[in-house]
Every structure is written in structure tokens, then in C-alpha cells.
Amino acid sequence: MRGARIFDRDIAVVDRSLKAGHGSVVVAAVDGEMSIKRLVVDGNVARLSFDNPGMPAFAVEDMAEGEIWGVVRFSIR
């Protein structure tokens, strides 16, 4: 998530009470694995993006099991 300025070994502060919207950096549980992604909403389609132009975004409905767990508020390096 270098595009969001979150690097290895940073501490991410996550607020589970916030509703994620377009452009939010979120913690997503995808098939049981937690990861930080950027939520991109285009019309009725929600995608999770790696925030890296070399990596494609993938549609939320393409995931076998997924949940937006919380919204990243800031990170500490």
C-alpha cells in the first residue's frame, strides 16, 4: 500500500465504526486473510485495489468470501 503511504512494519490504526466509501483505505477479510486495500466504487461495482498501478483491482463479488472489516484512519511508521 505504498500509494497510501503504508509500508512494511507500519502500525495501521483502524476504526471499525466508520462506513467505508469510495477511496477509503480499508482492512478487508478476503477468504479468511486480512489485508489492507483501497475501496473503489464505480456505479454498482465495488473493487478492492492494491494501490499499486502494476496490480489489478478485483471486484468484491468475485471473492468467495469477503468482508470490509474497518477503515484505516492513519498509520504510524
C-alpha positions in Angstrom: 0.0 0.0 0.0 2.8 2.4 -0.8 0.4 4.6 -2.7 -1.4 5.2 0.6 2.0 5.7 2.3 1.6 2.5 4.4 4.8 0.4 4.4 6.0 -2.9 5.9 6.2 -2.8 9.7 3.9 0.3 10.0 1.1 0.2 12.5 -2.3 0.9 11.0 -5.0 2.4 13.2 -8.3 1.1 12.1 -11.8 2.4 13.0 -14.5 -0.3 12.8 -17.3 2.2 13.4 -16.8 4.1 10.2 -18.6 3.2 7.0 -16.2 2.7 4.1 -16.8 4.7 0.9 -15.1 5.3 -2.4 -11.4 5.9 -1.9 -11.3 4.6 1.7 -8.3 2.6 2.7 -9.8 -0.5 4.4 -8.9 -3.6 6.1 -10.6 -6.4 4.2 -11.0 -10.0 5.2 -10.8 -11.9 1.9 -11.2 -15.7 2.1 -10.1 -15.6 5.8 -7.0 -13.5 5.1 -6.8 -9.9 6.4 -5.2 -7.3 4.1 -5.2 -3.5 3.5 -6.7 -2.3 0.2 -8.3 0.8 -1.2 -12.1 0.6 -1.9 -13.0 1.8 -5.3 -16.7 2.1 -6.1 -17.8 2.6 -9.7 -21.6 2.7 -10.0 -22.8 -0.6 -8.5 -19.5 -2.3 -8.6 -17.1 -2.2 -5.6 -13.5 -3.2 -6.1 -10.5 -3.7 -3.8 -7.4 -2.1 -5.2 -3.8 -2.8 -4.2 -3.0 1.0 -4.6 -0.2 -0.1 -6.9 -0.7 0.6 -10.7 1.1 -2.7 -11.5 -1.5 -4.7 -9.7 -5.1 -5.0 -10.9 -8.2 -4.3 -8.7 -10.6 -7.1 -8.2 -14.4 -7.0 -7.9 -15.7 -7.7 -4.4 -18.4 -10.0 -5.9 -15.6 -12.2 -7.4 -14.4 -13.1 -3.9 -15.5 -16.4 -2.4 -15.8 -14.8 1.0 -15.1 -11.2 1.8 -15.9 -8.5 4.3 -14.8 -4.9 4.9 -13.5 -5.1 8.5 -12.7 -1.5 9.1 -11.4 1.8 7.8 -7.8 2.8 8.2 -7.6 6.2 9.8 -3.8 6.6 9.8 -0.5 4.7 10.1 2.5 5.1 12.4 5.9 4.4 11.0 
